[in-house]
Amino acid sequence: KKALIDIGNADYIQKLPDLLAQLVKKNGLENERVFIRADITAGPTLDSFNPDKTGAPNCLAFCFDSAPKKEPLKLFTYKYERPFPEIKKSQDYFLAEVLLKNSPFDDVLYLGKENNILETSRKNIFMIKDGIIKTPSEGILKGMTRNIVLNILKASREFEIRETKISLDEIYLSDEVFITSTSYEVFPVSQIDN
């Protein structure tokens, strides 16, 4: 939001919790529920691949109030399969920001080659139809919150859970749709496309 932090030298892992606490304080969010995103690199580079061996690591951290959105999410579909989907990468978020600019939608729902549902730019997606809960199984980043929700649902033995391909038509006809993510936890979706 307002501040960057300098992680200094190689002992940044030990310093990071205190530095992030300073970031929260600088942004006046000490008494709020916050979301922090920290990107750590090996340091400055001239060729985008090989860090300068004499340079220190860099950390760019963002801190913002994570008060939950009050209205269910509106998603629009876009055919795009993330390269190496099991790895979280900033370029995937930047694509979504470009696509969402001046849009009434909250996020992008990515589709695979066969018009199968994958995930949003930062969230996993679930659908419910006739009491069966489905979530995509391939071509996605299997997020921590997704895994927690799946474990809770499976342990309850109250629901039939399927990790499988989901077609676009299938999600359009679903009874309910929700997303999972670290920042949104479990959150409803009210609209997909127009």
C-alpha positions as CSV (number, residue, x, y, z in Angstrom):
1,K,0.0,0.0,0.0
2,K,2.4,2.7,1.2
3,A,5.7,1.1,2.1
4,L,8.5,-1.0,0.8
5,I,10.9,-2.9,3.2
6,D,14.6,-3.5,2.8
7,I,15.5,-7.0,3.7
8,G,19.3,-6.2,3.7
9,N,21.4,-9.3,3.7
10,A,21.2,-13.1,3.7
11,D,19.7,-13.4,7.1
12,Y,16.4,-11.9,5.8
13,I,14.4,-15.1,6.6
14,Q,15.0,-14.5,10.3
15,K,14.2,-10.8,9.9
16,L,11.1,-11.1,7.6
17,P,8.4,-11.5,10.3
18,D,9.6,-8.3,12.1
19,L,9.9,-6.5,8.8
20,L,6.4,-7.5,7.7
21,A,5.1,-6.4,11.1
22,Q,6.7,-3.0,10.4
23,L,5.0,-2.8,7.0
24,V,1.6,-3.5,8.6
25,K,2.3,-0.7,11.2
26,K,3.5,1.8,8.5
27,N,0.2,1.2,6.7
28,G,-1.9,1.8,9.8
29,L,-3.4,-1.7,9.7
30,E,-2.3,-3.1,13.0
31,N,-5.9,-3.7,14.2
32,E,-7.2,-5.0,10.9
33,R,-7.2,-8.3,9.1
34,V,-4.5,-7.9,6.4
35,F,-3.2,-9.6,3.4
36,I,0.5,-9.5,2.7
37,R,2.1,-10.5,-0.5
38,A,5.9,-10.6,-0.5
39,D,8.0,-11.3,-3.6
40,I,11.6,-12.2,-2.8
41,T,14.3,-12.4,-5.5
42,A,17.9,-13.4,-5.4
43,G,18.9,-9.8,-6.1
44,P,19.6,-7.3,-9.0
45,T,20.3,-8.7,-12.4
46,L,21.4,-7.3,-15.7
47,D,20.0,-10.1,-17.9
48,S,16.8,-11.1,-16.0
49,F,18.3,-14.5,-15.2
50,N,21.6,-14.3,-13.3
51,P,21.6,-12.3,-10.1
52,D,24.6,-10.1,-9.3
53,K,26.6,-12.3,-6.9
54,T,27.6,-9.3,-4.9
55,G,24.0,-8.0,-4.5
56,A,21.6,-8.7,-1.7
57,P,18.2,-10.3,-2.1
58,N,15.3,-8.0,-2.9
59,C,11.9,-8.1,-1.3
60,L,8.8,-6.3,-2.6
61,A,6.0,-6.5,-0.1
62,F,2.4,-5.3,-0.5
63,C,0.1,-4.9,2.5
64,F,-3.6,-4.2,2.3
65,D,-6.8,-4.5,4.3
66,S,-8.3,-7.9,3.5
67,A,-11.8,-7.1,4.7
68,P,-13.9,-9.5,2.7
69,K,-15.8,-8.4,-0.3
70,K,-19.5,-8.1,0.6
71,E,-21.0,-9.1,-2.8
72,P,-20.6,-12.5,-4.4
73,L,-18.0,-12.5,-7.2
74,K,-18.7,-12.0,-10.9
75,L,-16.4,-13.9,-13.3
76,F,-15.9,-13.9,-17.0
77,T,-14.3,-16.7,-18.9
78,Y,-11.2,-16.5,-21.0
79,K,-9.4,-19.3,-22.8
80,Y,-5.9,-19.5,-21.2
81,E,-3.9,-22.3,-19.8
82,R,-1.2,-21.1,-17.4
83,P,2.3,-22.5,-18.2
84,F,3.4,-24.6,-15.3
85,P,0.1,-24.2,-13.4
86,E,1.4,-25.8,-10.3
87,I,3.7,-22.8,-9.7
88,K,2.3,-19.4,-8.6
89,K,3.7,-16.7,-10.9
90,S,3.1,-12.9,-11.1
91,Q,2.7,-12.9,-14.9
92,D,-0.6,-14.8,-14.5
93,Y,-1.9,-12.1,-12.2
94,F,-0.8,-9.3,-14.5
95,L,-2.7,-10.9,-17.4
96,A,-5.9,-10.9,-15.3
97,E,-5.4,-7.2,-14.3
98,V,-5.1,-6.3,-18.0
99,L,-8.2,-8.3,-18.9
100,L,-10.2,-6.8,-15.9
101,K,-9.4,-3.2,-16.6
102,N,-12.6,-1.2,-17.1
103,S,-14.6,-4.4,-16.6
104,P,-17.7,-4.9,-14.4
105,F,-16.3,-8.4,-13.4
106,D,-14.2,-9.2,-10.3
107,D,-12.0,-11.9,-11.8
108,V,-11.2,-14.1,-14.8
109,L,-12.2,-17.7,-15.0
110,Y,-9.6,-19.5,-17.2
111,L,-10.7,-22.2,-19.6
112,G,-8.6,-25.0,-21.0
113,K,-8.3,-26.1,-24.7
114,E,-11.5,-28.2,-24.5
115,N,-13.5,-25.3,-22.8
116,N,-13.0,-27.0,-19.5
117,I,-13.0,-24.9,-16.4
118,L,-9.6,-24.4,-14.7
119,E,-9.3,-21.7,-12.1
120,T,-9.4,-17.9,-11.7
121,S,-6.4,-15.7,-11.7
122,R,-5.8,-16.3,-7.9
123,K,-8.5,-18.7,-6.8
124,N,-9.7,-22.3,-7.1
125,I,-13.2,-22.9,-8.2
126,F,-15.9,-25.4,-7.0
127,M,-19.4,-26.1,-8.3
128,I,-22.4,-27.9,-6.8
129,K,-25.0,-29.7,-8.8
130,D,-27.6,-32.1,-7.4
131,G,-25.6,-32.3,-4.2
132,I,-22.4,-33.3,-5.9
133,I,-19.4,-31.0,-5.3
134,K,-16.9,-30.8,-8.2
135,T,-13.6,-29.0,-8.6
136,P,-11.0,-29.2,-11.5
137,S,-8.2,-31.7,-10.9
138,E,-5.7,-30.8,-13.6
139,G,-4.1,-27.7,-15.1
140,I,-4.5,-25.7,-11.8
141,L,-2.5,-24.6,-8.8
142,K,-3.9,-26.8,-6.1
143,G,-4.1,-24.1,-3.4
144,M,-3.8,-24.6,0.3
145,T,-7.3,-23.4,1.0
146,R,-8.6,-25.7,-1.7
147,N,-6.9,-28.7,-0.1
148,I,-8.2,-27.7,3.4
149,V,-11.8,-27.4,2.0
150,L,-11.5,-30.8,0.2
151,N,-10.2,-32.5,3.4
152,I,-13.0,-31.1,5.5
153,L,-15.6,-32.1,2.9
154,K,-14.2,-35.6,2.5
155,A,-13.9,-36.1,6.3
156,S,-17.5,-35.1,6.9
157,R,-18.7,-37.9,4.6
158,E,-21.8,-35.8,3.9
159,F,-20.9,-34.9,0.4
160,E,-19.9,-36.7,-2.8
161,I,-16.7,-35.0,-4.0
162,R,-15.3,-35.3,-7.5
163,E,-12.0,-33.8,-8.6
164,T,-12.6,-33.9,-12.3
165,K,-12.9,-32.0,-15.6
166,I,-15.8,-29.5,-15.6
167,S,-17.2,-28.2,-18.9
168,L,-18.3,-24.6,-19.3
169,D,-21.8,-25.7,-20.0
170,E,-21.8,-27.8,-16.8
171,I,-20.8,-24.8,-14.6
172,Y,-23.4,-22.6,-16.3
173,L,-26.1,-25.2,-15.2
174,S,-24.7,-25.6,-11.7
175,D,-26.8,-25.0,-8.6
176,E,-24.0,-23.1,-6.8
177,V,-20.4,-22.0,-7.5
178,F,-17.8,-20.9,-5.0
179,I,-14.1,-20.1,-4.9
180,T,-11.4,-20.8,-2.4
181,S,-8.2,-18.8,-1.8
182,T,-6.0,-17.7,1.1
183,S,-7.3,-14.1,1.0
184,Y,-11.0,-14.9,0.2
185,E,-11.2,-18.2,2.1
186,V,-14.5,-19.7,0.8
187,F,-16.6,-17.2,-1.2
188,P,-19.7,-17.3,-3.4
189,V,-19.9,-16.6,-7.1
190,S,-23.1,-15.1,-8.4
191,Q,-22.3,-14.7,-12.1
192,I,-20.2,-16.3,-14.8
193,D,-20.2,-14.3,-18.1
194,N,-23.4,-12.5,-19.0
